[in-house]
């Protein structure tokens, strides 16, 4: 599972960035109602590459979960990309209950896709490649990436994410 390479030539240079040391242009995090609203922070202590990453707190009490969508207020043309890639680790082994793309947090998302069975993470950085089904449909997409994770275990824990990018990956097959 490896991404890599520059964005396709027909895509604007920053069109592929969700988070890379900072949020991409016009990207914001919108917490889901009922979740820990301040769960996601940009932190210098959580970078896989560069100087900053995202630190996500999974609380152990009410609210017992964290989740939300990374959205773009201007809608992006993602039709030139076939994958969403990112690096993830956690302070304990866990499974991020929901992870995917296409949820713009409005309740009217057309092309939502989610990793079936969740995203298993460990205490070591791992790269994940999420295939984009039918990328040609994503010509004006506001929902770039989403997650939801409920409390697992005895204590609150952290999840770190970094280098969240749309990419053209040659290793994806049917």
BAFI-3210 file (N, C-alpha, C; in Angstrom, 3 decimals, decimal comma, padded with zeros to 6 digits):
// residues 174
n [1|2|3|4|5|6|7|8|9|10|11|12|13|14|15|16|17|18|19|20|21|22|23|24|25|26|27|28|29|30|31|32|33|34|35|36|37|38|39|40|41|42|43|44|45|46|47|48|49|50|51|52|53|54|55|56|57|58|59|60|61|62|63|64|65|66|67|68|69|70|71|72|73|74|75|76|77|78|79|80|81|82|83|84|85|86|87|88|89|90|91|92|93|94|95|96|97|98|99|100|101|102|103|104|105|106|107|108|109|110|111|112|113|114|115|116|117|118|119|120|121|122|123|124|125|126|127|128|129|130|131|132|133|134|135|136|137|138|139|140|141|142|143|144|145|146|147|148|149|150|151|152|153|154|155|156|157|158|159|160|161|162|163|164|165|166|167|168|169|170|171|172|173|174]
n.u [000,825|001,185|001,466|002,309|004,247|003,725|000,760|-001,647|-001,000|-003,117|-004,480|-004,931|-002,071|-002,435|-004,762|-004,873|-004,312|-005,351|-004,480|-001,285|001,216|-000,285|-003,747|-005,131|-005,780|-008,733|-009,774|-011,516|-012,136|-014,994|-016,737|-018,830|-022,229|-022,820|-020,400|-017,018|-016,304|-013,951|-011,946|-009,963|-006,770|-004,171|-000,838|002,561|003,694|002,892|003,651|004,156|005,668|007,418|006,535|004,183|001,218|-002,012|-003,690|-005,828|-008,187|-009,621|-012,160|-012,871|-015,239|-018,490|-018,676|-018,438|-017,154|-015,338|-015,453|-015,843|-015,945|-013,651|-013,763|-014,205|-014,805|-015,044|-015,484|-013,911|-012,254|-011,746|-011,462|-009,225|-007,818|-007,183|-007,060|-007,130|-004,662|-002,922|-001,131|-001,128|-001,204|-001,628|-002,090|-002,679|-003,474|-006,179|-009,394|-010,449|-013,659|-015,253|-014,199|-013,573|-014,491|-016,095|-018,170|-019,740|-020,743|-023,280|-025,528|-026,456|-024,738|-023,536|-021,727|-020,542|-018,070|-016,830|-014,450|-014,837|-015,558|-013,953|-010,857|-008,004|-005,595|-002,262|000,375|002,482|003,562|001,679|001,049|-001,927|-003,991|-006,740|-008,904|-010,507|-013,687|-015,089|-013,846|-014,271|-016,715|-016,317|-016,223|-016,879|-016,426|-017,083|-016,757|-014,046|-012,750|-013,520|-014,075|-014,966|-014,788|-015,287|-014,904|-012,524|-011,411|-009,792|-008,905|-008,866|-007,584|-005,196|-005,159|-003,139|-002,851|-001,465|-000,157|-002,388|-003,664|-004,924|-004,289|-002,658|-002,423|-000,589|-000,729|-003,256|-005,747|-008,536]
n.v [-001,168|001,707|005,131|008,017|010,130|012,981|015,114|014,453|015,994|017,535|018,506|021,131|022,254|022,234|020,843|018,290|018,209|017,519|017,531|018,579|019,284|021,527|022,437|021,966|024,403|026,155|024,065|022,703|021,341|019,724|018,858|016,063|016,190|015,568|014,329|014,548|017,781|019,294|017,530|017,258|018,436|020,501|019,615|019,854|017,669|015,410|014,611|012,713|013,266|016,254|019,136|019,242|017,496|015,884|015,543|013,454|013,167|010,516|010,294|009,026|009,262|010,839|013,121|009,880|009,396|010,425|012,300|013,416|015,528|016,413|019,157|021,068|024,315|025,320|023,309|020,725|019,544|016,342|014,397|013,455|011,765|008,574|007,581|008,065|008,890|008,358|008,724|006,989|006,502|005,255|005,703|003,334|000,038|-000,014|000,165|002,304|003,182|004,204|005,310|007,303|008,885|011,695|012,664|015,532|016,658|017,768|016,331|015,789|014,443|013,039|011,109|009,219|007,163|004,406|002,735|-000,623|-002,352|-000,795|000,909|-000,535|000,308|000,756|001,153|002,083|004,157|003,849|003,604|004,204|003,385|004,441|003,395|005,303|005,027|005,279|007,874|009,790|010,951|012,812|015,752|018,130|018,194|018,493|017,073|015,814|013,932|011,713|010,613|008,443|007,451|005,365|005,011|002,643|000,162|000,775|003,340|006,821|007,642|008,438|009,285|009,712|011,495|012,116|013,721|013,618|012,997|013,307|011,164|009,737|006,515|003,760|001,153|000,194|-002,155|-003,860]
n.w [000,000|-001,152|-001,854|-003,602|-005,726|-007,876|-008,172|-010,807|-014,010|-015,039|-012,847|-010,454|-008,542|-005,660|-005,312|-004,368|-001,638|001,580|004,244|005,056|006,850|007,378|007,079|003,810|001,225|001,832|003,372|006,109|009,382|010,453|013,165|013,946|015,065|018,466|018,890|020,270|020,207|020,058|019,316|017,317|016,671|015,359|015,599|016,641|017,753|016,477|013,900|010,940|008,711|007,819|009,790|011,325|012,378|012,608|015,651|017,315|019,770|021,496|023,538|026,886|028,153|028,315|025,670|024,186|021,858|018,865|015,881|012,474|009,530|006,989|005,104|002,046|001,264|-001,276|-003,096|-004,791|-007,748|-008,031|-009,835|-011,201|-009,569|-008,070|-005,515|-001,952|000,234|003,326|006,432|009,494|013,038|016,412|019,984|021,111|019,924|017,694|016,033|013,673|013,500|011,361|008,233|005,451|002,331|000,705|002,316|003,024|005,296|005,269|005,026|002,544|000,865|-002,157|-003,194|-001,278|000,170|001,996|004,118|004,435|007,376|008,951|009,895|010,735|013,107|014,400|016,867|015,452|012,741|009,797|006,332|004,582|001,869|000,303|-002,019|-004,590|-005,614|-008,831|-009,690|-011,665|-011,182|-009,227|-009,600|-008,400|-005,467|-002,044|000,273|001,612|003,303|005,983|009,394|012,113|015,422|018,116|021,655|022,817|024,969|028,189|028,829|027,764|024,475|021,845|018,380|015,572|012,559|009,340|006,380|004,526|001,543|-001,810|-004,510|-007,417|-007,895|-008,966|-008,192|-007,608|-008,220|-009,826]
ca.u [000,000|002,024|001,045|003,526|004,228|003,042|-000,610|-001,710|-000,717|-004,333|-005,062|-004,180|-001,074|-002,889|-006,067|-004,775|-003,938|-006,321|-003,613|000,154|001,760|-001,429|-004,882|-005,072|-006,533|-010,189|-010,172|-011,824|-012,647|-016,315|-017,083|-020,208|-023,049|-022,767|-019,029|-016,140|-016,198|-012,573|-011,100|-008,889|-005,870|-002,906|000,170|003,945|004,088|002,215|003,950|004,875|006,639|007,270|006,606|002,931|000,235|-003,281|-003,827|-007,253|-008,470|-010,785|-012,438|-013,358|-016,512|-019,424|-019,064|-017,553|-016,597|-014,882|-015,648|-016,219|-015,583|-012,750|-014,517|-013,679|-015,911|-015,116|-015,658|-012,719|-012,289|-010,875|-011,655|-007,941|-007,159|-007,842|-006,866|-006,861|-003,586|-002,636|-000,336|-001,872|-000,799|-002,433|-001,405|-002,984|-004,092|-007,615|-009,986|-011,262|-014,934|-015,669|-013,230|-013,878|-014,476|-017,353|-019,158|-019,518|-021,361|-024,516|-026,648|-026,853|-023,592|-023,922|-020,765|-019,841|-017,461|-016,285|-013,691|-015,669|-014,928|-013,115|-009,443|-007,203|-004,374|-001,345|001,167|003,519|003,037|001,392|000,375|-003,175|-004,426|-008,180|-009,274|-011,649|-014,532|-015,644|-013,328|-014,781|-017,910|-015,923|-015,801|-017,168|-016,602|-016,797|-016,428|-012,742|-012,340|-014,254|-013,797|-015,699|-014,185|-015,810|-013,976|-012,165|-010,457|-010,013|-008,512|-008,877|-006,369|-004,959|-004,871|-002,451|-002,934|-000,604|000,007|-003,666|-003,553|-005,461|-003,125|-002,827|-001,632|-000,580|-000,822|-004,645|-006,343|-009,934]
ca.v [000,000|002,881|006,217|008,622|010,816|014,271|015,029|014,448|017,301|018,312|018,963|022,223|021,695|022,034|020,170|016,990|018,310|017,658|017,999|018,340|020,306|022,390|022,111|022,464|025,621|026,098|022,858|022,850|020,158|019,939|017,742|015,579|016,472|014,525|013,858|015,501|018,870|019,788|016,335|017,329|019,579|020,492|019,493|019,590|016,399|014,287|014,587|011,623|013,977|017,690|019,682|019,144|016,501|016,008|014,733|013,242|012,612|009,643|010,429|007,844|009,579|011,589|012,172|008,716|009,195|011,572|012,104|014,583|015,563|017,449|019,657|022,179|025,239|025,700|022,092|020,400|018,558|015,232|013,353|012,973|010,963|007,284|007,134|008,957|008,260|009,019|008,000|006,950|005,664|005,531|005,418|001,927|-000,599|000,298|000,166|003,494|002,577|004,666|006,163|007,330|010,147|012,076|013,183|016,970|017,005|018,537|015,408|015,645|013,924|012,146|010,057|008,816|005,834|004,126|001,506|-001,651|-002,973|000,151|001,051|-001,026|001,088|000,268|002,202|002,501|004,830|003,005|004,305|003,598|003,831|004,226|003,580|006,180|004,413|006,212|009,228|010,721|011,607|013,794|016,989|019,267|017,496|019,244|016,138|015,263|012,818|011,703|009,498|008,361|006,428|005,238|004,600|001,229|-000,095|001,284|004,741|007,635|007,448|009,378|008,841|010,750|011,385|013,076|013,548|013,187|013,506|012,570|010,752|008,811|005,369|002,759|-000,204|-000,178|-002,991|-004,213]
ca.w [000,000|-001,254|-002,737|-004,094|-007,000|-007,916|-008,668|-012,263|-014,602|-015,299|-011,589|-009,818|-007,639|-004,282|-005,293|-003,729|-000,226|002,657|005,323|004,884|007,753|007,690|006,220|002,447|000,959|002,033|004,108|007,526|010,058|011,032|014,044|013,880|016,236|019,489|019,096|020,966|019,231|019,954|019,293|016,326|016,816|014,635|016,644|016,248|018,367|015,827|012,470|010,295|007,872|007,992|011,145|012,060|012,000|013,316|016,855|017,548|021,089|021,630|024,970|027,579|028,808|027,492|024,643|024,156|020,516|018,093|014,453|011,693|008,114|006,474|003,960|001,269|001,007|-002,687|-003,888|-005,576|-008,830|-007,644|-010,853|-011,689|-008,540|-007,842|-004,137|-000,836|001,004|004,591|007,419|010,753|014,163|017,599|021,241|021,365|018,761|017,632|014,702|013,433|013,119|010,028|007,549|004,035|001,604|000,074|003,259|003,200|006,570|005,058|004,946|001,139|000,112|-003,254|-003,530|-000,063|000,137|003,320|004,279|005,054|008,542|009,673|009,552|011,860|013,281|015,424|017,507|014,500|011,551|008,637|005,242|004,104|000,542|000,181|-003,428|-004,882|-006,642|-009,819|-009,477|-012,672|-010,643|-008,215|-010,272|-007,513|-004,192|-000,828|001,347|001,259|004,150|007,250|010,306|013,377|016,269|019,467|022,701|022,927|026,032|029,538|028,980|026,539|023,684|020,759|017,017|014,820|011,101|008,648|004,935|003,958|000,176|-002,957|-005,283|-008,519|-007,488|-010,041|-007,631|-007,368|-009,257|-009,531]
c.u [000,877|001,418|002,296|003,351|003,462|001,599|-000,601|-001,578|-001,968|-004,973|-004,248|-003,247|-001,576|-004,206|-006,037|-004,548|-005,170|-005,581|-002,181|000,875|000,715|-002,570|-004,656|-005,940|-008,038|-010,668|-010,426|-012,275|-013,974|-016,684|-018,542|-020,935|-022,996|-021,378|-018,248|-015,795|-014,776|-011,559|-009,883|-008,083|-004,660|-001,812|001,552|004,430|003,584|002,516|004,635|006,010|006,408|007,273|005,328|002,060|-001,051|-003,288|-005,312|-007,433|-009,733|-011,091|-012,978|-014,682|-017,349|-018,778|-018,030|-016,921|-016,170|-015,129|-016,073|-015,719|-014,601|-013,370|-013,802|-014,854|-016,062|-015,367|-014,474|-013,033|-011,260|-010,901|-010,343|-007,195|-007,909|-007,700|-006,742|-005,807|-003,357|-001,776|-001,050|-001,131|-001,660|-001,623|-001,707|-003,539|-005,596|-008,092|-010,839|-012,551|-015,398|-014,583|-013,556|-013,802|-015,878|-018,435|-018,852|-020,206|-022,607|-025,751|-027,118|-025,725|-024,052|-023,021|-019,911|-019,323|-016,732|-015,523|-014,577|-014,912|-014,028|-011,662|-008,618|-005,896|-003,566|-000,599|002,344|002,860|002,853|000,727|-000,843|-003,518|-005,895|-008,546|-010,503|-012,484|-015,107|-015,159|-013,867|-016,042|-017,562|-015,390|-016,073|-017,459|-016,197|-016,389|-015,154|-012,394|-013,174|-013,818|-014,776|-015,110|-014,772|-014,750|-013,793|-011,191|-010,823|-009,743|-008,697|-007,567|-006,313|-004,756|-004,201|-002,586|-002,057|-000,582|-001,266|-003,788|-004,379|-004,303|-003,558|-001,874|-001,728|-000,755|-002,253|-005,159|-007,776|-010,008]
c.v [001,241|003,872|006,744|009,247|012,116|014,098|014,995|015,866|018,150|018,871|020,127|021,658|021,411|021,268|018,873|017,047|018,475|018,195|017,587|019,478|021,347|021,954|022,679|023,709|025,359|024,850|023,216|021,500|020,532|018,708|017,358|015,925|015,283|013,988|014,885|016,605|019,368|018,640|016,466|018,618|019,400|020,535|019,211|018,259|015,192|014,149|013,287|012,214|015,472|018,070|019,531|018,020|016,770|015,053|014,672|012,549|011,764|009,601|009,142|008,064|010,420|012,865|011,058|008,490|010,529|011,282|013,387|014,458|016,697|017,903|020,816|023,062|025,587|024,519|021,886|019,425|017,491|014,113|012,793|012,078|009,659|006,778|008,316|008,243|009,053|008,115|008,113|006,092|006,064|005,211|004,005|001,332|-000,346|000,116|001,413|003,001|002,958|005,562|006,129|008,722|010,442|012,565|014,654|017,519|017,885|017,640|015,169|015,098|012,908|010,933|009,669|007,385|005,622|002,808|000,509|-002,281|-002,048|000,105|000,643|-000,257|000,510|001,452|002,659|003,205|003,805|003,883|003,501|004,218|003,446|004,445|004,485|005,498|005,505|007,653|010,243|011,455|012,758|015,080|018,240|018,707|018,365|018,349|015,389|013,992|012,870|010,511|009,567|007,202|006,492|004,694|003,089|001,086|000,571|002,776|005,502|007,419|008,454|008,639|010,013|010,458|012,458|012,742|012,980|013,829|012,665|012,333|009,905|007,665|004,298|001,333|-000,629|-000,991|-003,319|-005,401]
c.w [000,000|-002,232|-003,395|-005,437|-006,929|-008,381|-010,191|-012,820|-014,788|-014,031|-011,043|-008,754|-006,219|-004,191|-004,520|-002,221|000,668|003,879|005,030|005,598|008,166|006,776|004,832|002,313|001,063|002,772|005,574|008,069|010,700|011,842|013,841|015,175|017,199|019,757|019,923|019,973|019,028|019,897|018,387|016,517|015,904|015,695|016,064|016,816|017,597|014,344|012,039|009,462|008,065|009,459|011,965|011,513|012,752|014,500|017,193|018,886|021,030|023,128|025,578|028,279|027,850|026,969|024,541|022,793|019,905|016,629|013,774|010,271|007,849|005,159|003,287|000,876|-000,468|-003,618|-004,842|-006,699|-008,486|-008,677|-011,404|-010,711|-008,320|-006,407|-003,185|000,003|002,284|005,451|008,754|011,771|015,349|018,848|021,739|020,084|018,824|016,206|014,571|012,795|011,716|009,467|006,063|003,449|001,082|001,016|003,503|004,452|006,410|005,095|003,524|000,266|-000,930|-003,402|-002,326|-000,221|001,451|003,315|005,025|006,218|009,329|009,235|010,781|011,931|014,437|016,038|016,645|013,323|010,434|007,581|004,816|002,767|000,408|-001,289|-003,560|-005,963|-007,549|-009,640|-010,485|-012,208|-009,695|-008,850|-009,439|-006,122|-003,011|000,328|001,040|002,026|005,419|008,093|011,468|014,161|017,661|020,397|022,721|024,083|027,342|029,682|027,669|025,780|022,552|019,448|016,321|013,335|010,475|007,155|004,292|002,577|-000,795|-003,892|-006,474|-008,256|-008,557|-009,523|-007,339|-008,546|-008,883|-008,611]
res [x|x|x|x|x|x|x|x|x|x|x|x|x|x|x|x|x|x|x|x|x|x|x|x|x|x|x|x|x|x|x|x|x|x|x|x|x|x|x|x|x|x|x|x|x|x|x|x|x|x|x|x|x|x|x|x|x|x|x|x|x|x|x|x|x|x|x|x|x|x|x|x|x|x|x|x|x|x|x|x|x|x|x|x|x|x|x|x|x|x|x|x|x|x|x|x|x|x|x|x|x|x|x|x|x|x|x|x|x|x|x|x|x|x|x|x|x|x|x|x|x|x|x|x|x|x|x|x|x|x|x|x|x|x|x|x|x|x|x|x|x|x|x|x|x|x|x|x|x|x|x|x|x|x|x|x|x|x|x|x|x|x|x|x|x|x|x|x|x|x|x|x|x|x]
***
